[in-house]
């Protein structure tokens, strides 16, 4: 996020622009936005700064040391420790859930998506790396060559079409952006 050079920053800026383009039309003052899997809070900063006044933003992650970094990076922002598999929230208690670059790390992405569906009222915004493009780009820049470009910790792999299929039982895709090398989906919960 901070040291990938001009091209990397350009790609990441395009990614966050796409996320904001899908997120902002779905929030209104009084809404609660939950980021699941906020990590060290890089995306939290991009998201919370873009939200209109009156929208409450909460970040969450399972990692205590990551949450510590997120809090330092985002003073004044609320963060909670919780698992994507067991969000400590009542049903339909969050207006919008954002989960960026998390599904590819999970043993059971379907269970995580079901938990998002349980807590969300209006919309979810999710992203994953686009395969096989992600690996090819890593390989071309000399990263993770012995793993053929697969980023350590990525145990799930989706194309844009595959990601749409993965969410189809629980969510309707209402919007999609494809900043290289990510698909970003806007989802509405199925009733």
C-alpha positions as CSV (number, residue, x, y, z in Angstrom):
1,X,0.0,0.0,0.0
2,X,2.9,2.4,0.7
3,X,5.9,1.1,-1.2
4,X,4.9,-0.3,-4.6
5,X,6.0,2.7,-6.6
6,X,4.1,4.9,-8.9
7,X,2.4,2.1,-10.9
8,X,1.3,0.4,-7.7
9,X,0.0,3.6,-6.2
10,X,-1.9,4.3,-9.5
11,X,-3.5,0.8,-9.4
12,X,-4.5,1.1,-5.7
13,X,-5.9,4.6,-6.3
14,X,-8.0,3.2,-9.2
15,X,-9.2,0.4,-6.9
16,X,-10.3,2.7,-4.1
17,X,-12.0,5.0,-6.6
18,X,-14.0,2.0,-7.9
19,X,-14.9,1.0,-4.3
20,X,-16.0,4.6,-3.5
21,X,-18.0,4.7,-6.7
22,X,-20.0,1.6,-5.7
23,X,-20.2,2.5,-2.0
24,X,-21.2,6.1,-1.8
25,X,-24.5,5.9,-3.7
26,X,-25.6,3.2,-1.2
27,X,-25.0,5.2,2.0
28,X,-27.0,8.1,3.7
29,X,-26.6,10.1,6.9
30,X,-27.6,7.9,9.8
31,X,-26.3,4.7,8.2
32,X,-23.8,2.3,9.8
33,X,-21.0,1.0,7.6
34,X,-19.0,-2.0,8.8
35,X,-15.7,-2.9,7.3
36,X,-15.0,-6.6,7.8
37,X,-11.4,-7.7,7.7
38,X,-9.9,-4.2,8.0
39,X,-6.4,-5.4,8.6
40,X,-4.0,-2.6,9.5
41,X,-6.6,0.0,8.6
42,X,-5.3,1.2,5.2
43,X,-8.7,0.7,3.5
44,X,-10.5,2.0,6.6
45,X,-8.8,5.4,6.1
46,X,-9.8,5.5,2.4
47,X,-13.4,4.5,3.3
48,X,-14.1,6.6,6.4
49,X,-12.6,9.7,4.8
50,X,-14.9,9.4,1.8
51,X,-18.2,8.8,3.7
52,X,-20.7,11.7,4.0
53,X,-21.2,13.4,7.4
54,X,-23.6,11.4,9.6
55,X,-22.5,8.0,8.5
56,X,-21.0,5.9,11.3
57,X,-18.0,3.8,10.2
58,X,-16.8,0.7,12.2
59,X,-13.8,-1.5,11.3
60,X,-13.4,-5.0,12.4
61,X,-10.8,-7.8,12.2
62,X,-9.8,-10.9,14.0
63,X,-6.2,-9.9,14.5
64,X,-5.5,-7.9,17.7
65,X,-2.1,-6.6,16.4
66,X,-3.7,-5.5,13.1
67,X,-6.5,-3.7,15.0
68,X,-3.9,-1.9,17.1
69,X,-2.3,-0.6,13.8
70,X,-5.7,0.3,12.4
71,X,-6.5,2.4,15.5
72,X,-3.1,4.2,15.3
73,X,-3.7,4.9,11.6
74,X,-7.3,6.0,12.1
75,X,-7.6,8.0,15.3
76,X,-11.3,8.5,16.3
77,X,-12.5,5.5,14.3
78,X,-14.2,2.6,16.1
79,X,-12.7,-0.8,15.7
80,X,-13.8,-4.1,17.1
81,X,-12.3,-7.6,17.2
82,X,-14.5,-10.2,15.7
83,X,-14.4,-13.1,13.2
84,X,-16.1,-12.8,9.8
85,X,-17.6,-16.2,10.7
86,X,-19.3,-14.9,13.8
87,X,-20.0,-11.2,13.7
88,X,-21.1,-10.0,17.2
89,X,-24.1,-8.2,15.7
90,X,-27.8,-8.7,15.6
91,X,-29.5,-9.7,12.3
92,X,-29.9,-6.9,9.8
93,X,-28.2,-4.4,12.1
94,X,-25.7,-2.8,9.6
95,X,-26.7,-0.8,6.6
96,X,-23.6,-1.5,4.4
97,X,-20.9,-4.1,4.9
98,X,-17.5,-3.7,3.1
99,X,-15.2,-6.6,2.8
100,X,-12.1,-5.9,0.6
101,X,-9.5,-8.5,-0.2
102,X,-10.6,-11.0,2.5
103,X,-12.5,-13.9,0.8
104,X,-9.4,-15.2,-0.8
105,X,-7.8,-15.8,2.6
106,X,-10.8,-17.8,4.1
107,X,-11.2,-21.6,4.4
108,X,-14.9,-21.2,4.1
109,X,-15.9,-18.2,2.0
110,X,-19.5,-19.4,1.8
111,X,-19.9,-19.3,5.6
112,X,-18.4,-15.8,5.7
113,X,-20.8,-14.5,3.0
114,X,-23.7,-16.0,4.9
115,X,-22.7,-14.1,7.9
116,X,-22.4,-10.9,5.9
117,X,-25.9,-11.6,4.6
118,X,-27.2,-12.1,8.1
119,X,-26.1,-8.7,9.4
120,X,-26.6,-6.4,6.4
121,X,-29.7,-4.4,5.6
122,X,-29.0,-2.6,2.3
123,X,-25.8,-3.5,0.6
124,X,-22.4,-5.2,0.6
125,X,-19.3,-4.2,-1.3
126,X,-16.7,-7.0,-1.8
127,X,-13.5,-7.4,-3.7
128,X,-11.0,-10.2,-4.4
129,X,-7.9,-10.4,-6.7
130,X,-8.9,-11.3,-10.2
131,X,-7.4,-14.7,-11.2
132,X,-5.4,-15.7,-13.2
133,X,-4.5,-12.0,-13.9
134,X,-3.4,-11.5,-10.2
135,X,-0.8,-14.3,-10.3
136,X,0.4,-13.3,-13.8
137,X,1.1,-9.7,-12.7
138,X,2.8,-10.9,-9.5
139,X,5.0,-13.3,-11.6
140,X,5.9,-10.6,-14.1
141,X,7.1,-8.3,-11.4
142,X,9.1,-11.1,-9.8
143,X,6.9,-11.6,-6.8
144,X,6.2,-15.1,-5.4
145,X,7.9,-16.8,-8.4
146,X,8.3,-20.2,-6.7
147,X,4.5,-20.2,-6.1
148,X,3.8,-19.1,-9.7
149,X,2.7,-15.6,-8.5
150,X,0.2,-16.8,-5.9
151,X,0.3,-14.4,-2.9
152,X,1.0,-16.2,0.4
153,X,-2.2,-16.7,2.3
154,X,-4.4,-16.8,-0.8
155,X,-6.2,-20.1,-0.6
156,X,-9.2,-19.2,-2.8
157,X,-9.1,-17.9,-6.4
158,X,-11.8,-16.3,-8.5
159,X,-12.3,-14.8,-11.8
160,X,-14.8,-12.0,-12.1
161,X,-17.4,-14.5,-13.3
162,X,-16.5,-17.0,-10.6
163,X,-16.9,-14.4,-7.8
164,X,-20.3,-13.5,-9.1
165,X,-21.3,-17.2,-9.0
166,X,-19.9,-17.5,-5.4
167,X,-22.2,-14.8,-4.1
168,X,-25.3,-15.6,-6.2
169,X,-27.2,-17.7,-3.7
170,X,-27.1,-15.0,-1.0
171,X,-26.8,-11.7,-2.9
172,X,-27.9,-10.1,-6.1
173,X,-25.1,-8.3,-7.9
174,X,-26.3,-4.7,-8.3
175,X,-23.0,-3.2,-9.6
176,X,-19.5,-4.2,-10.6
177,X,-16.2,-2.4,-11.3
178,X,-13.1,-4.0,-12.7
179,X,-10.1,-1.9,-11.9
180,X,-7.1,-4.0,-12.8
181,X,-6.5,-6.5,-11.2
182,X,-9.6,-6.6,-9.0
183,X,-13.3,-7.2,-9.4
184,X,-15.4,-5.1,-7.0
185,X,-19.0,-6.1,-6.5
186,X,-21.9,-4.2,-5.1
187,X,-24.5,-6.6,-3.7
188,X,-28.0,-6.5,-2.4
189,X,-29.1,-9.2,0.1
190,X,-31.6,-11.7,-1.3
191,X,-34.8,-12.0,0.7
